Amino acid sequence: MKFIKTYLSLTLVLVMCSCSEEKKLLEVDVFETSAGGNKLTKLTDFQSGDNPSTIKLLPEEKFQTITGFGGSFTESSAYLLNQMSKKNRDTILEAYFGEKGARYSLTRTHMSSCDFSLSNYTYAPVPGDMDLENFSIEEDQSDLIPMIKDAMAISDDGFKIISSPWTAPPWMKDNNKWVGGKLLPEYYDTWALFFSKYLDAYKAEGIDIWGFTVENEPHGNGNNWESMHFSPEEMTDFVQNHLGPKLEADGKGDKLILGYDQNRAGLKEWVDVMYKDEASSKYFDGTAIHWYESTYEVFPEALQYAHNKAPNKYLIETEGCVDSEVPKWQDDKWYWSKEATDWGWDWAAEDEKYLHPKYAPVNRYARDIIGCLNNWVDGWIDWNMVLDRQGGPNWFENWCVAPVIVDPENDEVYFTPIYYTMAHFSKFIRPQAQVIGVENSDDSLQVTAAKNTDGSIAVVIFNEGMEPKTMNLSLGESSVQIAIDRQAIQTILIPSSN
């Protein structure tokens, strides 16, 4: 891996002058990833430009507190890491969790199998085992658990883990199948026990799970891979009367419970039920969302509505990826070009096809994360951390793209531009940072900013356009002029000494 070693603290001091006076200096460190070839490259020299855009930071305007950024531990990713040489396995994990890497702080994993598993499996395989006496996480012992443990050993600051089930065991469902169906009411308490036993089993491995989503994609997924259906009312009933009380009774009431866990367009219906009153809200700590409703639309109105419905609860993006695509191998240009499509390109209803045009993968990530941060989302989790050149392994052959692609047969690793895009947020906007206000004069630039607990401010700017831009960035009485390349994402880190 050609990791750009540009993180040594070099201070860039640029002077903004007018004809009559010299303004106060703003010290900044600038890192850029671009279609032109920069990969978290530190920039130290800028050309002055005419009519610069103005970006004014407003730290007195305070919004949500950041939970974190990161990706997901899946059996597919863990299996692939076990096929790589120790050197390359360590390189990948260091790149995600090490101090010189992306410093992932918020992650997700699956409970029992998902589509990015090697096969269907459940921790409770014995039908009628109401007390789950045969509960076992043995299936996770060879790949998934070692990956999580190795990441924990590398991460200096640690990271949170959210766990999500794709389905209950088929024997607990009305259709007795892995795909679709609903949890039978007589198994609500047994399914709540499943969550509690999972916490104990992982804790015995030295892994502390931060919390859960109740069900991955409760609307289902077209009868394709592991799934289980809940209506908003059914999920709220399960959490209010079974899962929440069970975790509380078992001394695990501090574990997070996130409701929903699907696309943003359905948020209003769900939060109206989840947060209907004090009783329904009691055990929900927040709402989980995915991005698959569109390749470009952030759905700000839905995010604002969800926040306003429960302003003191979490709003976390728990899954997003370039889906229905086979990754392009060592072709950075593809990730910056509008050539990718998703499931909606072929299968969306005619009146929704406009939400699924061809798109550039980097653009999709940068636009969405900035849009989320500017609309109260406090955490953002990517899907698989590692996939192979086919976009798997995936037992359903549901091929997707990951930030890191590997070729196990030749022991080769490809860090795609998506990896660096994620790092622009995860590395510099740390847990407990607070999103702050920004005034931006240029609608073609997308901007967000957050103040870290050490007093530093991270500003992330995305220039999707085909022309470079010059910007005048100001904080109070201090300012600096900075240039951003065409098709580029930039993080500007302002130390607390300013």
N, C-alpha and C positions, 0 to 999 in steps of 0.2 A: 504494500500500500504506500503510495506516495503522499503521505500526510504532510500538509503544509505546516512547517514549523515556524509559525509567525505569531506566536502568542507571547513572546517575551515583551515585557512592558516597555514600549517605546512611545514617547509622548509626542503627538503631533500638535504643534502650536501654529496656528495660522492667524494672521492679522487682517482684520477687515478695516480698510481705510476709506474715508471719504476725502473730499478735497480740503475739508476744513478741520477734521478732527479724527483721532484714532480711538476706536472703540475698545472696550475691555476684551481681552483674549478669552476664548473658550478652548480649553484643552480637551482633545478627543482622541480616541483610538478607533480606526475605521477598518472594518473587515468586509470583503466583498466576494460574492459568488456570482459568476456571470456566464452568459452564453459564449463570451469571448475567451473563457478559459480560467478565470479566477476561481479558486476553490477555498473559501474562507481565507483569502489572501489579505494580508495586512497592507493597506495603502498608506503611503506617506507623502505623496506629492500630487497636487491637483492643479489643473489649469483654471484660471479665472474665466468666468463666462458672463455674457451680457444677459440682463433681465433674469436674474436667478429667481427660482421659486423660493417662497419663504415658508419655513416651518418653525413655528413658535411653540416651545414646550411650556406647559402650564401645570407645574407640580402641585399647585394649590388645589387643582381639580382632581379629586381622588375617586377611583372606581373600585373594581373588584380586586381581591387579593389572590395572587396566583398560587395554584396548587402544584402545577408542574407540567412538564412536557416529556414525551417519550414514545415508546413502542411496545409491542406485545411479544410475550414469550409464548410461542406455539410449539407443538410437537414437531411440526415440519421444520421450523427454524432450528430447534435443538438437535434434531436428527442430522441435519446437514452439517452443523458445527462439529458433530462427532465424526463426520466423514473427512474433515479437513485435518491437515497437519496441525500439531500443537501450536506452531508458530503462527499460522494463519487464524486459527481459532482464537488465540490470545489477541492477535491484531484486531479482529472484529469486535471482541468484547471490550477491549481497551478503547476502541474508537467510539463505542456507544456509551461506556460508563466511566472511563478514565478521566483524570483531571485535564489531560491534553486533548480529550475527545469531546463528544457532544454532551457529556454529563447528564444523561437521562435521569429524570427525577420522579416520573410518574409512569407506571407500566400496567399492563393488563395480561391476564392469562385465562385459559379456558378450564372449566371444571368438567371432567370426563372429556369425551372427544368432540371435535368440531370438524368442519370441512378441511382445515389445515392440520389434520391428523393423518396417520398412516392407515387407520382403519376405524371402524365404530367400536367404542368401548365405554363402559360405565364403571364407576366405583362400587355400584350396588347391583351386581349381576344376577342375584338369586331372587326369582319371583316370589312374592309373598313375604319377603324378609322385612316385616314392618318395623322391627327394632334395629335394622341394618347391622346385624351381628356379623355379617360377612363383608362389611364395608372395607375397601382396600384401595390405596393409591399406587399399587404395585406397577400399573401401566406407566406411571410418570417417572419411575425410578431410574430408568436407563438414559433418558434424554432430557426431559423437561426440567426435572429437579436439579440435575447437575448444571444445566445452563443458568438457572436462577442463582444457584449457590456461587458459581464462578463470577457472575455479575456482581453479586453482593460483596465478594472478596475484593473486587476491583474498585467499586464505588466508594470514594472517601466520604461523601455526604449521605449515602444511602438513597433508597428510592421506595416509593409506595407501590403496592401491588393491588389492583382491583381484579377480582375473579368473577367470571361470568359462565353460567351454564347455557349450553345450546339446547339441551333437552333433559328431562327426567328419564330414568330408565324406561324402556318401552312398556314394561309391565305395570307402570304406574299411570299409563295414559289410556284414553278412551279408544284409541285405534291400535294399541299394542305395536306401534312402529317407531322407528327412529325419527322419521320425518313427519311433521305436522301433528295434528291431534291436540287434545287438551289434557291437563292433569286432572285425574279423577278426584272429586272432593274427598273421598275416603283416604286419599294419600296426602292431603295437604300437610298434616302433622309429620308424616314420615319424610316428606320432601324438605320440610323445615329442619328436621333432624339431620338430613344429609348435609346441609350447609354447616351445621355445628360440628359434625364429625370431620368434615373437610378442614375446618380451622384447626382442630386438634391434630389431625394427621400431618398437616403441613408444619404446624408448630413443632411437632416431634422431629421434623427434619431440619429445624432451625430457621424456618421461613415464616415470618409473621405477615399474614394477609391483612391489608388495611381495610378492605371492604369488598362489597359485592355489587354487581347489577343483578336484578332479580331474574332476568331472562334476556338473552341475546335475541333481538329482533322478534318481539312478541306478535307482530303481524304475520310472521312466517317469511319464507323466502322463495315462494313459487314451487314448493314441494320438491326441493332439490337435495339439501343436506340436512343434518340434524337440526331440528327445530321443534318448538312447542308454542301453541297459541295461548295468549291471554288477551282479554279485553281490559280496558282501564279499570273497570269495576272489579274484575276477577283478580287482577294483580294487586289492587289496593286491599281487597279482602284478604288475600294471602299474606300480605305484609302486615296489615293491621292486626289480624287475628291469629296468625300462625308464626311467620318467620320472625317478626319483631319480638313478640313475647317469648319465643323459644330462645333466641340469642340472649335476651335479657335474663331469662331464668337460668341460663347456663353461664352467666357471668361474662357474656360477650357483647353486652349492650353498647360497647364503644365502637363496634365494627360498623363501618359505613354501609348504608343501604341506599342505592341509587335506583330510581324507577325508570320506566320506559326503556331506553336503550335501542332506539331506532331513529329513523330519519326525521328531520326538523319540521317538515311540513305537517306532521301529525301532533306537534307539541301541544297546541291549545286544548285539544280534546283530552289529552292525558293529564296535563297539569291541573285542569279544572276538576278532575276526579281525584287525583292524588292529594291535592291541597284544598279540597272542598271545605274541610273544617279541621278543628284541632285534633279530633280523633283519627281522621284519615291521614293527617300530616305527621302524626307523632313519630313514626318509625322511619319515615323517608328523610334521608339526609340531603337528598338532591335528585337531580335529573341527569340521565345519560343520553347522549345524542350521537347519531352517525351523520355522514355527509352525502349519502348515495342518492339523494333526491335530485341532485343536479351537479353538473361538472363545473358550474361557475357561480350559481346563486347561493349566497350565504344564508338567506332567509332571516334578515335582521329583525323583521317585525315579530316573527315567531320567537326568536331568542329574547327580544325585549319583553314580550308577553310572559314567557316562562320566568324570567328574572323578576318581573313585577309581581307575579303571582306568589313567588316565594323568595323574596329578596335576601333572606339570610341563609339560603341553602345553596349547595354546590350546583354548578351547571358545567358538566364536563363532556367534551367530545371524547368518546371511548373507542371509536373506530373510524378509520378512513384509509383508503388505499386506491391505487390505480387498478381497477378491477376489469375483468374480462379481456385482459391483454397478456400476451407472452412478452416478457421483458426483452428489451433490445440490449445486446451484449456489447459492452465497451463502445457505445455510440452515444456520447454526451449530447450530440446535436439533437437526437430524437427527443430527449427529455425537455428540450427548450422549444420544440416545434409542435404546431397544432396538428398532430397526426393520431393521437390516441383517441379511442372511443371507450364507452362503457356499455353495460347491459342495456341501457336506455336507448342507445343508438339504434338497436334492432327491435327491442321489445317494449319500449314505452308506448303508452296510448298516444294517438295522433295529436291530441291537444296538449301533451306534455313533452313531445319530442324536442321542442325548442329548448328545453332544459338540459339536453344531452348532445350538444354539438361536439365536433372534434375539438381537442384542447391540448395544450402543452402541460405535461405532468408537473413541471416546476411551478408554472403559473397557478395550477389548481391548488397546490399546497400553500404557496405564499399568500395568494388571495384569501384562501379560506382561513388560515390561522390569523392573519391580520384582521379579517372581518370578524372572526369570533372574539378576539381580544377587544375589539371596539364595540362589542355587543354583549358584554357581561360574562362570557365564557371564561372559566378560571383554569381549565386544564385541557390539554389536547394530546391524544394518544394515537399514534400511527398503528397500523396493523402489523403484519409479520416483519420482524427485523431482518431476516435472511430468507431468501428463496433461491432456487436453482434456475438454470437458463430456460427451463420450460415454464417457470412461474409456479412451481410446486416444491415438494410433493403435495398432492391434494387428492384424497381418495375419490372425490367426485369429478376430478379434472376441472376444477374451477380456478383457472390460471389467473394469477395476479402479479403485480410488481411490488418489490420491496426496495428500500433504500440501498441495501447491499445484496448483490447477486453473486453466487458462487458457482464454480464448476468443480465439483468434488473429484471427478475423474482425473483432472489435470492439476488439482489443488491450486486453483486460481480464484482471485477475489476481485470484484468490480464494485467500487464505491460510486454509485450513480450520483448525479446532481441533486437528487431528492435527499440523499444523506446530508449533504452540506446545507440544503435549505432548512431541514429540520434543526440542524445544529445552530443556525442563526438565532433561533429562539431558545432552545434548551440550554445552550452553553452560557448565554448571557442574561437571560431572564430567569432568575432563580426562584425557588419556592419562597413564598411569603412576600415577594415583590408586590407592589401595588401599581395597577394601571393608572396612568395619569393623563390629563388632558393634552390635546394637540390641536393647534390651528395650522391648517395646511392650505396654501393658496393654489395648489396645482392638483386638479382632479385626476390627472393622469398618473400621479404618484400615490401609492397606498402607504399609509404611515400608522404606526402604533408605538407607544412608549410605556415603559414601566420603571419605577424606582425600586431598586433592590434594598434589602435591609442594611447593607453596608453604606448606603447613601449614593451609590453610583446609579446612573440612569442609562438604560439600554433603549435605543431608538432603532426600530427596524423599518426600513424603507424598501419598497418594491417598485421598480420601474419596468413595467411590462412592455413598454413601447420600444420602437426601433431606433430611437434617437437618444443620445446621452443627455443628461440633465445636470444643471448646476443648481445648488440649493444654498440658501442662507439659513443656517440653523441657529436659533437663538434660545438662550436660557437666561431670563432676567435681563441684566445689562450686558451680558456677554454674548458673543456671536462668532461664527466661523463659516467660511464658504467651503463647500464640499461638492465634488462632482460624482455622479453615479453613472455607470456605463449603461448602454442600452441593454435590455433584457438582463437585468441584474437585481440581486437582492443584497442589501447592505445592512450591517449592524454597526451603529455608532455608539460606542461606549464612552460615557462621560464620567470621569472619576469623581468621587465625593469631594475632592479638594476644590472644585469649581464653586 
